[in-house]
Amino acid sequence: MTDDRPVLSDADEIRLLREIEERARVLCASADPLMRGQYQHLAGRVTALLAIKGEDVG
């Protein structure tokens, strides 16, 4: 079994992570407190991934 998915460049990975981070931060405005906490956690995880990639997350 081969993996036919394209290989992403670092720049593509960072661009996608930035898009996900932006959308997760929008979701943090959820009216549901349980989901809001989950979205905040998601945004934090994406920020951590960006930091691992060497991006400025300040």
N, CA, C and O of each residue as an XYZ file, in Angstrom:
232
protein
N       0.846     -1.177      0.000
C       0.000      0.000      0.000
C       0.890      1.239      0.000
O       1.767      1.384      0.852
N       0.662      2.116     -0.948
C       1.467      3.334     -1.036
C       0.647      4.537     -0.604
O      -0.581      4.543     -0.690
N       1.350      5.542     -0.142
C       0.714      6.788      0.272
C       0.839      7.772     -0.884
O       1.934      8.248     -1.185
N      -0.275      8.075     -1.526
C      -0.265      8.949     -2.697
C      -0.526     10.411     -2.360
O      -0.676     11.239     -3.259
N      -0.580     10.731     -1.073
C      -0.815     12.125     -0.697
C       0.411     12.962     -1.034
O       1.543     12.493     -0.922
N       0.176     14.212     -1.450
C       1.325     15.075     -1.769
C       2.097     15.437     -0.504
O       1.533     15.526      0.587
N       3.381     15.639     -0.674
C       4.227     16.062      0.435
C       4.168     17.582      0.507
O       4.375     18.268     -0.494
N       3.884     18.105      1.703
C       3.782     19.555      1.881
C       5.137     20.151      2.226
O       5.934     19.546      2.944
N       5.380     21.319      1.714
C       6.585     22.055      2.097
C       6.353     22.656      3.475
O       5.215     22.727      3.940
N       7.429     23.092      4.133
C       7.295     23.762      5.425
C       6.395     24.984      5.301
O       5.564     25.237      6.173
N       6.555     25.741      4.222
C       5.740     26.944      4.020
C       4.258     26.589      3.903
O       3.406     27.300      4.437
N       3.946     25.486      3.204
C       2.554     25.050      3.076
C       1.995     24.615      4.425
O       0.853     24.933      4.760
N       2.800     23.888      5.200
C       2.358     23.457      6.527
C       2.055     24.660      7.408
O       1.033     24.693      8.094
N       2.936     25.636      7.387
C       2.752     26.830      8.213
C       1.515     27.599      7.765
O       0.744     28.073      8.599
N       1.320     27.725      6.462
C       0.139     28.422      5.943
C      -1.141     27.728      6.405
O      -2.085     28.386      6.843
N      -1.171     26.400      6.306
C      -2.353     25.653      6.736
C      -2.577     25.778      8.240
O      -3.711     25.944      8.689
N      -1.507     25.699      9.014
C      -1.644     25.853     10.461
C      -2.160     27.237     10.826
O      -2.974     27.365     11.740
N      -1.707     28.271     10.135
C      -2.196     29.639     10.385
C      -3.693     29.736     10.071
O      -4.439     30.386     10.803
N      -4.130     29.093      8.987
C      -5.553     29.096      8.636
C      -6.370     28.381      9.705
O      -7.427     28.863     10.110
N      -5.881     27.234     10.158
C      -6.583     26.477     11.197
C      -6.621     27.277     12.492
O      -7.643     27.308     13.176
N      -5.508     27.926     12.829
C      -5.447     28.732     14.052
C      -6.481     29.857     13.995
O      -7.183     30.109     14.975
N      -6.573     30.524     12.862
C      -7.528     31.627     12.705
C      -8.962     31.132     12.883
O      -9.762     31.772     13.565
N      -9.282     30.012     12.281
C     -10.640     29.467     12.382
C     -10.938     28.967     13.788
O     -12.062     29.111     14.270
N      -9.947     28.382     14.450
C     -10.141     27.929     15.830
C     -10.414     29.117     16.744
O     -11.244     29.025     17.648
N      -9.731     30.222     16.518
C      -9.958     31.420     17.342
C     -11.364     31.986     17.108
O     -11.979     32.506     18.039
N     -11.870     31.892     15.894
C     -13.247     32.314     15.627
C     -14.214     31.406     16.391
O     -15.189     31.878     16.975
N     -13.935     30.108     16.380
C     -14.797     29.161     17.082
C     -14.798     29.388     18.594
O     -15.741     28.986     19.275
N     -13.763     30.020     19.122
C     -13.686     30.294     20.565
C     -14.814     31.216     21.022
O     -15.033     31.356     22.225
N     -15.528     31.839     20.106
C     -16.658     32.701     20.448
C     -17.961     31.907     20.575
O     -19.037     32.496     20.680
N     -17.872     30.593     20.565
C     -19.057     29.747     20.661
C     -19.871     30.075     21.911
O     -19.316     30.380     22.967
N     -21.184     30.006     21.774
C     -22.070     30.235     22.918
C     -22.057     29.048     23.887
O     -22.419     29.199     25.054
N     -21.647     27.891     23.417
C     -21.612     26.679     24.242
C     -20.313     26.651     25.041
O     -19.239     26.517     24.455
N     -20.388     26.775     26.375
C     -19.161     26.842     27.170
C     -18.288     25.586     27.060
O     -17.062     25.685     27.092
N     -18.904     24.414     26.931
C     -18.123     23.187     26.794
C     -17.333     23.204     25.487
O     -16.141     22.898     25.470
N     -18.001     23.563     24.399
C     -17.322     23.611     23.104
C     -16.309     24.746     23.061
O     -15.241     24.600     22.465
N     -16.631     25.872     23.685
C     -15.699     26.999     23.710
C     -14.368     26.563     24.329
O     -13.300     26.911     23.825
N     -14.441     25.804     25.418
C     -13.222     25.288     26.038
C     -12.446     24.368     25.104
O     -11.216     24.404     25.073
N     -13.158     23.550     24.349
C     -12.503     22.649     23.399
C     -11.845     23.433     22.270
O     -10.744     23.097     21.832
N     -12.519     24.474     21.803
C     -11.954     25.303     20.736
C     -10.720     26.061     21.228
O      -9.755     26.241     20.485
N     -10.760     26.500     22.484
C      -9.593     27.173     23.056
C      -8.417     26.203     23.136
O      -7.273     26.573     22.869
N      -8.712     24.964     23.503
C      -7.670     23.933     23.549
C      -7.105     23.690     22.150
O      -5.890     23.598     21.978
N      -7.982     23.586     21.155
C      -7.551     23.393     19.769
C      -6.651     24.536     19.318
O      -5.596     24.302     18.728
N      -7.063     25.768     19.593
C      -6.257     26.929     19.202
C      -4.888     26.871     19.869
O      -3.878     27.192     19.243
N      -4.848     26.465     21.125
C      -3.572     26.344     21.832
C      -2.678     25.270     21.235
O      -1.464     25.450     21.140
N      -3.271     24.158     20.834
C      -2.481     23.080     20.217
C      -1.890     23.529     18.885
O      -0.737     23.226     18.579
N      -2.672     24.243     18.105
C      -2.181     24.731     16.815
C      -1.067     25.744     17.037
O      -0.068     25.735     16.318
N      -1.230     26.615     18.026
C      -0.178     27.578     18.355
C       1.102     26.843     18.742
O       2.196     27.252     18.353
N       0.970     25.765     19.503
C       2.140     24.972     19.890
C       2.812     24.358     18.661
O       4.040     24.336     18.575
N       2.024     23.863     17.717
C       2.597     23.300     16.490
C       3.355     24.362     15.701
O       4.420     24.090     15.148
N       2.806     25.566     15.652
C       3.499     26.660     14.964
C       4.816     26.985     15.665
O       5.822     27.246     15.006
N       4.814     26.969     16.982
C       6.044     27.236     17.733
C       7.089     26.164     17.446
O       8.273     26.470     17.306
N       6.658     24.917     17.360
C       7.584     23.824     17.039
C       8.206     24.048     15.666
O       9.376     23.735     15.447
N       7.411     24.593     14.741
C       7.916     24.876     13.388
C       8.807     26.111     13.357
O       9.356     26.455     12.310
N       8.955     26.790     14.514
C       9.842     27.942     14.580
C       9.171     29.259     14.253
O       9.850     30.260     14.023
N       7.846     29.275     14.228
C       7.107     30.490     13.904
C       6.948     31.377     15.132
O       6.919     30.890     16.262
N       6.847     32.671     14.902
C       6.583     33.635     15.969
C       5.111     33.520     16.345
O       4.234     33.774     15.519
N       4.843     33.140     17.578
C       3.464     32.959     18.024
C       3.076     33.978     19.087
O       2.017     33.866     19.703
N       3.938     34.975     19.302
C       3.742     36.001     20.325
C       2.474     36.697     20.179
O       2.165     37.590     20.968
